Amino acid sequence: MFLKNEEAFEIVREFGSPVYVYSEDILRQRCRELLDAFEGRLSPSFSVKANSNLSLLRIIREEGIGVDAMSHGEIFLLEHAGFSSDEIFYIGNNVSADELRYCIDRGILVSADSLSQLEALGRINRGGRVALRFNPGVGAGHCEKVVTAGHKTKFGIDPRFCAQAKELLARYDMKLVGINQHIGSLFLEPEPYVEAAENLLALVLENFPGLDFIDFGGGFGVPYRQDEKRLDFAALRGQLFPVLDSFVERYDNKYVHFKCEPGRYLAAECGLLLGTVHAVKENYGETYVGTDIGFNVLMRPVLYDSYHEVRLLKGGEHGDGAEESASTVTVVGNICESGDILAAERRLDGVRENDLIAVENSGAYGYSMASNYNCRLRPAEVLKTSQGEIKLIRAADTLESLIENF
């Protein structure tokens, strides 16, 4: 919690509820931690899908972090945040020729996710530079929906098709400058990442000389539960660096550059989601705390069955008839779905109407996945600056927002 109770209530009074609040200090701290973690041997690139707020992207750029884009919309935002073409790496999948051309016209390097995409790129950018995304056969993540490598995922090129990839590169006279992969989102142990790196480096040694860079992808996890340990970067370095040393000794380009793709690690812990309790009730022996944090505001729990720590901030104005909750409650939102559950069977003592609920680690895949489902309005985003100022960095939707494109 980087906010005091009084600050949280003041923010809600000024900017509405629910509201996303970010800490500039924590965001900068995570950027610097990651740059230091690999001692310059791996360059991190932020995955913009985790959080695309322009103000936060500008801070990340100031800290010297590059970026990965998954769509032309993300590229558009990144350009407005000040990133140049050589700081952006496009890693889309199953995209149109028009989107590929959007990248080419801006001089942005594209990673082809499939042989089909590689051929499409060759047709419109003969003789150009390209990267290839391979599936290393090893996946990891907090949920099967976010495991992005292995035997049952749509991502990357199966290494069995290396020969076909090389044939397409030759047919369209394209220069392969990099190889990348991504095993999944939110790992807290180094072993899967190192195993996937070993697989990718073996593939490169056998098939692809003269590369400029190799990108091991992500995604570095953060502890969402209080009893979870942080990712041990010293242990990760201890296992990964000898693998890199062995590879460089045998590879033809001794200056090959290594990259990684942190998304969640930079953004998750700098974000806090505040919402208001509007109802407390008992249904057939279960106590429900009803809030305005529906899954249109934070989708991770309903989509991935994800866990977020929730804190009760007491001090709201309570009506005479306000009920007080029992100690074990289920925190729910205001969406017309039974699955609209933010936190099930949590210990929250004495919750009453108009108290606040604070959802921790909501800076990654929070607002970026928010929607207008049920015609609910997306919340405001505010930043607590390093000077302690509370600053609006994205306004909340209005009712007029719902009809502006009709």
N, C-alpha and C positions, 0 to 999 in steps of 0.2 A: 504494500500500500504506500504509494508516494503522495497520497492526499490525506490531509487531516479531515476529520468529520465535518468541521465547519466549512472547509473548502468545498467538499463534495456537495453539501446542501446549497451553498452559494452558487455553484456551477449549475445545478439543476434549476434553481430559481431564475438564473439569467439565460440559460440556453435550452431549457426544456428537458423533459425526461421521456425516453431514455437518451443517453448521451455518451459518446466515446470520448475518453480523455487520455492523452498521451504525455509521456514524460520525455522531454528532450534530453535530460541527463542520462536516463537509462538507455535510450536509443544510441547516443554517442558512445556510452560505455560499452555496449555490446559490439558496436562497430570496431572499436579499438581492441577489445578482447580478441575478436576474430582475426584482425590483422596481426596481432601479436602471437596468436596461437600457433601459427604455422611458420613463424620466423622468416617470412618472406618467400617461402618455398611454394606455397599455394596462394594464388590471388583470388579473393572472394568476389562473387558477383551476386548482387541481391536479386531474388526472384520476385518481380514486381507484383505477381498475382497475390502475394501474401498481404500487401498493403500498397495501394496506389495513390495515397494522398500526396499532392504536390509538395506540400510543406515538409513532409517527412522524407520524400525523395530528395529534396534539395539538401537536407541535413546529411543524408547518406552519401550524396555526391561530395559534399564538403569534407567528409571523413575519408575520401579516397577509395570508395567501394564502387565497382562496376555494376552493371545490371544485365539481367536476362529478360527478354520479352517473349510472350507467348501469342501475341496478336498485334495487328496493326494499331488497334486502339491503345494498347500499352505503349507502343512506340510513340504515338502521338503525345501521350502524357509525358513520357520521358523527355522528349524534345522540349516540351514546355517547362520541364523541371531543370533544363540546362544541360542534359547529357548530349554529347556529340556522337556521331555515328560510330566512331571507333571505340566508344565506351559501351555500346549496346550489342548484345549477342542474341540473335533471334532463334528461338528453339520451339517453333510451332509444330503442330502435327495435323494432318488431314486438312490442309488449307488450300484455298483456290490459287490459281495462277495470278490472279489480280493481287492477292495479298503478298505473294512472293515478289511480284513486280514492285509493290510498294516498298519493300525492303531494298531491292536492287537499286531503285531510283535514288535512294538515300545513302547508298554505299554501306549498308549494314550487312554484316556477315550472317549467312543463313546456315543453320544445321538441318540437313535433310533427315527426316524421321523414317523414311521408307524408300525402297527402290522407285516406287511410283513418284514420290515427291522429288527424288533426285533427277529422274528423267524430265519431269515437268520443269524443274529449275534449269536443266541443261538446255531445253528448247528455247527458253527466253533469256538465258544468260550464258550462251556458249563462250567458253574461254575464261569464265569467271572463277572466283575463289569460292570455296564451299567447305563446310564441315559435315561430318556424318555422326548421327546418334546411333550407337549400338546398344543392344540389350545384353548385359554381361551374364545373364542367367542367374543372378543373385538379387533378390529383392528384400526390402525391409520397410517397416512402417507401423504406425499405431493402429491401422485398420486396413483390411484387404483392399478397400476402395482407393487407398493412396499408395499402395505398393506399385512402383512404376518400372519394375524389372522382374525377371523371372519367367516362368513358363506360361503364365496366364495373365498377360497384360498386353495392351495395344501398343506400347511404346517401343521405339527403337528397331533396328535392323538385326535380325537373327544372324549371328556370326557365320552360320553356314552359307550365307549369301555374300560373303566377301568378294568372291570372284566376279559375281554379277555386278556388284557395286563398282569394282575396278573397271569392268568393261564399259559401264555407263560413263564413268569419269573420262576414259579414253575416247569414247565415241563423241563426247561433247567438248573435248579438250579442256576439261575443268581441272583446276588445281586444288587438290585436297590439302587444306592447311591445318585442320584440327579434327579431333575425335572427341565425342562427349558421351556421357551416360548419366543416369539418375536412378538410384535404387529405390527411392521411396521417401516418405515424409515422416520425420520424427523418429530417429533412432538415438538411443542413449548409450549404446555399447559400441565399441569401435570395430568389433570383429566382422560384421557384415560389410561395412564400408571398405575395410582393408581387403577382404576376399574379392569383392567386386573390382577394386582397383587392380589387384593382381591379375584377374581375368582379362581386364581391358588392356593392361600393359602387355600381356602375353599375345593378345590379338594384334596389337600394334607392331610388336617385334616381328611377328610372322608375316604381316601383310602390308604395313604402311610406313615406309621410311620417309624421313625428311619432313615430318610434321613440325609446325610452329608451336602448337599447344595440344595438351590433353586435359580435358575437363572431367573430373570425377563426379561432378554433380553434388547432390545433397541427399537428404535434408537433415541437417543437424537439429536435434531435439532440445527442448527445454522441459524442465519438470513441471507438469501441471498439477501434480499432487504434492502435498507437503512432505510426504515421506520418500519421494523419489530423489535420487541423486542426480547431480548435474553431469552432463557429458564431460568425461575426463579427457581434456585435450592433450595432457602430457602422455597419457596411455595411448591415445590415438597417434600422436607423433612417434612414440616409441615403436609402434607397430608399422606405421606407414613409411617413415623416412628410410628405413633399411630397404624397403621394397623399391622406393624411388631411386636410391643409390645404386642398387643392383641393375635397375633398368637403364639408367643413364650410362653406366659403364659399358653396356652392350649396344646402345642405340647409336645411330649414325649422326644424329644432331645432339651434341652435348649441351646445346643451349635451349632445348625444348622447354616450354613453359608449362607449368601445371596450374590448374584452376579448380575452384569448387563453387558450389551454388547454395549458399545459405539464404533462406527466406525467413522461415519462422524464427530462427535463432536471433536475428536482428530485431524483429518487430514484435514478437509475442509479448514479452515481458514489459515492454514500454507502454502497453495499452491496458486501460481499465474501462469497463462498461458499467455505467451507473443506471439504475432503474428504480422505479417507485412501486411500493406495495400498495395495491388497490383493494385487495380482498383477502380475508383469511377465513377459511371454512372447513368443516369436516364433512366428508362423504363416506359413509359406510366404514367408519373407523380410521380413515386416512385423512390427515390434515394437509390441506393445500394452501400454499401462499401464492396468491395471484398477483402477478406483476405486469408491467408494460414491456417486458423483454420477451417478445415472441420470437419464434424462429425466423421471422422476417428480419430481425435485428441481429441475431446470432444463430447461425444455422448449424454450427459444428455439432452440438449435442444431438440434434435430431438426425443429421445426415450421417455422422460417424459414431454415434453413441459416445461422444467425447466427454471427458471430465474436466470441469473448471472448478476451482475453489471459489466459493461464494462467501461473502462477508455481509453481516448485518450492520448497517449504520443506523443507530437509533437516535431519535430526536425530532421526528416529524410531529406535526400537529395532529392529535388524535381526536376524533369525534367522541361524543358520549357513548355511542353504541359500538365503538370499535372493538373487535374481538382481538384477543391475544393468542398467539399460536402455542401449541405444545412444543416439546423440544425436538422431536423428529418430524420433519416436514418434507413435502415435495414442492419444489418451487417451479411454478408454471408461468406461461405467458398468456397473451390475449388473442391468440390465433385459433380459429375454429377447426382444430384438429386435436385428437386425443394424444397424439405424439408430441404436442407442444410442451415438452418438459425440459426445463433448464437444468435442474438438479434434483435427483430423486433421493429420498430418505436421507436428508442431511440434518445435522444437529444445529438448529438455530433457535435459541431460547427467546421466548417473549416477543415474537414478531407481531407488529401491529400495523394497521393501515397508516400510510404516509411515511413509514420508515423507508430507508433506501437499501437496495441490494447492490453490492459491488461485485462484479464478476472479474476475477483476476486473469492475467495472461490472455487478454482478448485483442491484442494488437495485431495478430496475424490471422488472416482468414475470418475476420469479424465483419467490419464494414465492407470489405471487398466482396463478400458473398451476400450482403444485405439485399432485400428486395421490397417491392410494394405489394406483396401478397396480402390478400384481404383489403387491398387499397389502404394499407397502413403506410405511414410516412417514414422514410429513412431518417435517422437521427442526425443531429449535428456532430461534428468532430471538433474538439478543442485541444490545444497544446499548452502544457505547463512548461514554460521556457526555463532555461538555465538561470534566468534572473528572477524566477518565481512568478512571472506574469502569466495570467490565464488568457489565452488568445484564441479566437475563433479561426479555424483553418478550413472548415467547410460548413456551410449553413445547412440547417435541417430542410427537408422537403416542406413544401406548402401544399395545400389542397390544389392550388393551381398547377403544381408540378405534375399532378396526375393526368391532366388533360393537355399539357403543352405540346404534345406531338400529334394530337388529333387534327 
